Amino acid sequence: MLHLPIANADVNIWALLLIGFCVGVLGGFFGIGGAFMVTPALNIFGFPMAFAIGTDIAHIFGKSIVATYKHALLRHVDFKLGLIMGLLGMYGVSLGKQSVLYLEKIGQIGPIIRLIYIILLFLIGTFMLWEYYHYSRLSDELKKREKTHYKLIRWIYKVKIPPFISFPTSQVYAVSLWVIVFLGVFTGFISGFLGVGGGFVRVPLFIYFLGLPTVMAVGTDLFAILISNSWGAYIYALSGKVEIVGALVMLIGAAVGVQIGSVATAYINSMKIRLYFGVMLVLAGTAVLLKQFHLSILAGYLMLSSAAVLSGIIIFLLISAVNRQVWRQTRIETDKYP
């Protein structure tokens, strides 16, 4: 057991390393900080909720540096969009932090934040699973279209309030700047209030509201997280709500996992990414629900085992895809030089 003096909590160091590694894989793959799992997991394993939020924000900031760099190399980052969303998110993070400190003051922080987690995780997770089910029933010809024109996208472009802004890297043109302002501040508030990078909300918004390809949404979101969570880590540390030792332990595992998850996005079908993302959200929501009913041990096992299994699936798919690529290249070389 590892004693964390700031949070006054005793935590299994191997559990922290496993959380860090799995969240690194999932964060690099889905474009999220993974905090929708980490904050509840830290709370389940003994962290007071305010410390779980502050510690996870610091952990996400450190991990997102590596993840953004890997996705930038793969050209999956729209730096203009990510910078604007990140800067707007900083203001939202401040609003979220003030809300957290108020709830802590009145003694309602744990139940209320867990309830919001449950609603968001199940809502977004089930929507993405439904969307994948709908996609799987389309004809092969429709599946070949990389960018589906969702009704939400058409609605966003009907907002004709100037000024307008375009993001050529993501193929987003003439969208109202006020739409971007709202999305940036809203996801920043979610980040500061729930102790997350905001990615489990921002990535679906990028895909379904702005129409970004999945891999571009993943990389751009990680860059936005890097900016907004640097501010979040700072203001939570000033309030004494960051357990730096716990964050560093998780970062060790995350530094390895994020390399794997980031590379995997280049090899795995984008719709499969959405399927796995939806499954992970629903499982995380179930774990938080169990915690709400005081079934902490069962919740902890579900959170860790689901993260570990899904990380294992991603690693397996990556290895299989690389092996197939090597095999095809070998066949080409053999046919060329018999």
Secondary structure, 3 states (H helix, E strand, C coil): CEEECCCCEEECHHHHHHHHHHHHHHHHHHCCCCHHHHHHHHHHCCCCHHHHHHHHHHHHHHHHHHHHHHHHHCCCCCHHHHHHHHHHHHHHHHHHHHHHHHHHHCCCHHHHHHHHHHHHHHHHHHHHHHHHHHHHCCCHHHHCCCCCCCHHHHHHHCCCCCCEEEEHHHCEEEEEHHHHHHHHHHHHHHHHHHCCCCHHHHHHHHHHHHCCCHHHHHHHHHHHHHHHHHHHHHHHHHCCCCCHHHHHHHHHHHHHHHHHHHHHCCCCCHHHHHHHHHHHHHHHHHHHHHHHCCCHHHHHHHHHHHHHHHHHHHHHHHHHHHHHHHHHHHHHHHHHCC
